[in-house]
Amino acid sequence: MPIEAPDCERLLRSTVFGRMVLATPGRLEIFTVNYAVMGDAVVLRTTPGSLLDRYADGAPLILEVDNVNHERWQGWSVVVRGQGERITQSQLTVRELGSFPPPPWAPGRSVWIRLQVEEISGRKLGPGPLLAGSLGETLR
Protein backbone atom coordinates (compact mmCIF):
# COMPACT_ATOMS: atom_id res chain seq x y z
CA MET A 1 0.00 0.00 0.00
CA PRO A 2 1.46 3.44 -0.91
CA ILE A 3 2.48 5.79 1.90
CA GLU A 4 1.65 9.49 1.59
CA ALA A 5 4.56 11.96 1.33
CA PRO A 6 4.21 13.48 4.86
CA ASP A 7 4.36 10.00 6.41
CA CYS A 8 7.31 9.10 4.15
CA GLU A 9 9.15 12.14 5.50
CA ARG A 10 8.41 11.18 9.11
CA LEU A 11 9.64 7.63 8.44
CA LEU A 12 12.79 8.97 6.76
CA ARG A 13 13.47 11.04 9.89
CA SER A 14 12.78 8.07 12.19
CA THR A 15 15.98 6.22 11.29
CA VAL A 16 19.58 6.99 10.32
CA PHE A 17 20.58 3.99 8.21
CA GLY A 18 19.90 3.25 4.54
CA ARG A 19 21.32 2.38 1.16
CA MET A 20 22.48 4.94 -1.39
CA VAL A 21 22.43 4.10 -5.10
CA LEU A 22 24.89 5.87 -7.41
CA ALA A 23 25.71 5.39 -11.09
CA THR A 24 29.47 5.33 -11.68
CA PRO A 25 31.05 4.91 -15.11
CA GLY A 26 30.00 1.49 -16.31
CA ARG A 27 27.97 0.29 -13.31
CA LEU A 28 25.58 1.00 -10.48
CA GLU A 29 26.89 0.98 -6.92
CA ILE A 30 24.99 0.57 -3.64
CA PHE A 31 26.44 1.88 -0.38
CA THR A 32 25.23 1.40 3.17
CA VAL A 33 25.18 4.85 4.74
CA ASN A 34 24.15 6.58 7.90
CA TYR A 35 22.52 9.94 7.33
CA ALA A 36 20.64 12.84 8.85
CA VAL A 37 17.68 14.73 7.44
CA MET A 38 18.52 18.42 7.52
CA GLY A 39 15.78 20.70 6.31
CA ASP A 40 14.58 19.35 2.96
CA ALA A 41 17.79 17.43 2.27
CA VAL A 42 19.53 14.26 3.36
CA VAL A 43 23.16 14.74 4.42
CA LEU A 44 25.82 12.09 4.90
CA ARG A 45 29.57 11.88 5.20
CA THR A 46 31.99 9.73 3.26
CA THR A 47 35.72 9.17 2.95
CA PRO A 48 37.83 11.43 0.70
CA GLY A 49 38.50 9.66 -2.61
CA SER A 50 35.63 7.18 -2.18
CA LEU A 51 33.23 6.47 -5.05
CA LEU A 52 30.60 8.70 -3.41
CA ASP A 53 33.17 11.48 -3.09
CA ARG A 54 34.25 11.15 -6.72
CA TYR A 55 30.87 10.65 -8.44
CA ALA A 56 27.98 11.92 -6.26
CA ASP A 57 28.46 15.64 -6.99
CA GLY A 58 25.88 16.58 -9.63
CA ALA A 59 24.70 13.00 -10.05
CA PRO A 60 21.21 11.59 -9.57
CA LEU A 61 21.11 9.67 -6.28
CA ILE A 62 18.58 7.34 -4.68
CA LEU A 63 18.36 6.64 -0.96
CA GLU A 64 16.27 3.70 0.27
CA VAL A 65 15.41 3.18 3.95
CA ASP A 66 13.16 0.57 5.47
CA ASN A 67 12.00 -1.14 8.59
CA VAL A 68 10.66 -4.68 8.98
CA ASN A 69 8.98 -6.28 11.98
CA HIS A 70 9.20 -10.02 11.34
CA GLU A 71 6.98 -10.91 14.31
CA ARG A 72 4.11 -8.75 13.04
CA TRP A 73 4.72 -9.49 9.34
CA GLN A 74 4.77 -5.82 8.51
CA GLY A 75 7.15 -3.10 7.46
CA TRP A 76 7.74 -0.16 5.20
CA SER A 77 10.15 1.14 2.61
CA VAL A 78 10.82 4.78 1.65
CA VAL A 79 12.71 5.89 -1.44
CA VAL A 80 14.19 9.38 -1.87
CA ARG A 81 15.36 10.61 -5.27
CA GLY A 82 17.34 13.74 -5.96
CA GLN A 83 20.57 15.36 -7.03
CA GLY A 84 23.82 14.86 -5.14
CA GLU A 85 26.02 17.75 -4.12
CA ARG A 86 29.47 17.57 -2.55
CA ILE A 87 29.65 20.27 0.10
CA THR A 88 31.94 21.48 2.84
CA GLN A 89 30.72 21.92 6.39
CA SER A 90 30.87 25.70 5.86
CA GLN A 91 28.35 25.33 2.98
CA LEU A 92 25.67 23.83 5.21
CA THR A 93 22.70 26.15 5.55
CA VAL A 94 21.73 27.73 8.86
CA ARG A 95 18.76 25.35 8.95
CA GLU A 96 21.03 22.36 8.32
CA LEU A 97 23.51 23.48 10.96
CA GLY A 98 20.63 23.65 13.44
CA SER A 99 20.00 19.94 12.87
CA PHE A 100 22.08 17.19 14.41
CA PRO A 101 24.78 16.21 11.88
CA PRO A 102 25.13 12.54 10.94
CA PRO A 103 27.70 10.99 13.26
CA PRO A 104 30.26 9.06 11.22
CA TRP A 105 30.28 5.34 12.00
CA ALA A 106 33.77 4.86 10.63
CA PRO A 107 36.90 7.01 10.89
CA GLY A 108 37.93 9.35 8.09
CA ARG A 109 34.45 10.40 6.97
CA SER A 110 35.18 14.07 6.30
CA VAL A 111 33.46 14.64 2.93
CA TRP A 112 29.85 15.87 3.10
CA ILE A 113 27.29 14.85 0.48
CA ARG A 114 23.88 16.53 0.33
CA LEU A 115 20.96 14.82 -1.42
CA GLN A 116 18.35 17.46 -2.14
CA VAL A 117 14.98 15.70 -1.91
CA GLU A 118 13.18 16.03 -5.25
CA GLU A 119 10.86 13.04 -4.86
CA ILE A 120 9.87 10.85 -1.92
CA SER A 121 7.67 7.77 -2.02
CA GLY A 122 7.01 4.74 0.09
CA ARG A 123 5.12 1.50 0.55
CA LYS A 124 3.68 -0.14 3.65
CA LEU A 125 3.85 -3.91 3.87
CA GLY A 126 1.50 -6.09 5.91
CA PRO A 127 -1.43 -5.39 8.22
CA GLY A 128 -1.76 -3.01 11.14
CA PRO A 129 -0.59 0.53 11.86
CA LEU A 130 2.45 2.13 10.26
CA LEU A 131 5.39 1.77 12.69
CA ALA A 132 8.34 4.16 12.55
CA GLY A 133 11.99 3.22 12.93
CA SER A 134 13.38 0.62 15.25
CA LEU A 135 11.42 2.04 18.20
CA GLY A 136 8.12 0.77 16.84
CA GLU A 137 6.47 4.18 17.24
CA THR A 138 3.03 4.27 15.60
CA LEU A 139 2.47 7.02 13.01
CA ARG A 140 -1.25 6.32 12.62
DAURVEN-V295170 format. One record per residue. N is the residue number from 0. RES is the residue in one small letter. SS is DSSP state (2 for helix, 1 for strand, 0 for the rest). D_LAST is the distance of its C-alpha to the last C-alpha in Angstrom with 2 decimals. Layout:
BEGIN
N&RES&SS&D_LAST  N&RES&SS&D_LAST
END
This chain:
BEGIN
0&m&0&14.17  1&p&1&14.09  2&i&1&11.36  3&e&0&11.84  4&a&2&13.89  5&p&2&11.89  6&d&2&9.14  7&c&2&12.35  8&e&2&13.88  9&r&2&11.37  10&l&2&11.73  11&l&2&15.44  12&r&2&15.69  13&s&0&14.14  14&t&0&17.27  15&v&0&20.96  16&f&1&22.39  17&g&1&22.85  18&r&1&25.62  19&m&1&27.59  20&v&1&29.66  21&l&1&32.93  22&a&1&35.92  23&t&1&39.18  24&p&0&42.59  25&g&0&42.85  26&r&1&39.53  27&l&1&35.79  28&e&1&34.67  29&i&1&31.40  30&f&1&30.91  31&t&1&28.54  32&v&1&27.62  33&n&1&25.83  34&y&1&24.62  35&a&1&23.15  36&v&1&21.35  37&m&1&23.74  38&g&0&23.16  39&d&0&22.66  40&a&1&24.35  41&v&1&24.09  42&v&1&27.09  43&l&1&28.73  44&r&1&32.18  45&t&1&34.70  46&t&1&38.31  47&p&0&41.17  48&g&0&42.69  49&s&0&39.74  50&l&2&38.74  51&l&2&35.73  52&d&2&38.18  53&r&2&40.71  54&y&2&38.64  55&a&0&35.24  56&d&0&36.80  57&g&0&36.56  58&a&0&35.10  59&p&1&32.01  60&l&1&29.46  61&i&1&26.33  62&l&1&23.85  63&e&1&21.59  64&v&1&19.04  65&d&1&17.08  66&n&1&15.72  67&v&1&16.61  68&n&1&16.24  69&h&0&19.44  70&e&0&19.17  71&r&0&16.00  72&w&0&17.21  73&q&1&14.16  74&g&1&13.63  75&w&1&13.34  76&s&1&16.03  77&v&1&16.38  78&v&1&19.82  79&v&1&21.39  80&r&1&24.78  81&g&1&27.31  82&q&1&30.72  83&g&1&31.88  84&e&1&33.97  85&r&1&36.06  86&i&1&36.14  87&t&0&37.78  88&q&2&36.11  89&s&2&38.11  90&q&2&36.47  91&l&0&32.96  92&t&0&31.89  93&v&2&31.63  94&r&2&27.85  95&e&2&27.79  96&l&2&30.17  97&g&0&27.93  98&s&0&25.24  99&f&0&25.79  100&p&0&27.86  101&p&0&27.15  102&p&0&29.32  103&p&0&31.66  104&w&0&31.55  105&a&0&35.10  106&p&0&38.19  107&g&0&39.56  108&r&1&36.37  109&s&1&37.78  110&v&1&36.98  111&w&1&33.90  112&i&1&32.16  113&r&1&29.78  114&l&1&27.61  115&q&1&26.95  116&v&1&23.72  117&e&1&24.93  118&e&1&22.30  119&i&1&18.86  120&s&1&17.21  121&g&1&15.09  122&r&1&14.47  123&k&1&12.11  124&l&1&14.40  125&g&0&14.37  126&p&0&12.51  127&g&0&9.46  128&p&0&5.88  129&l&0&6.07  130&l&1&8.04  131&a&1&9.82  132&g&0&13.60  133&s&0&15.91  134&l&0&14.49  135&g&0&11.68  136&e&1&9.25  137&t&1&5.60  138&l&0&3.80  139&r&0&0.00
END
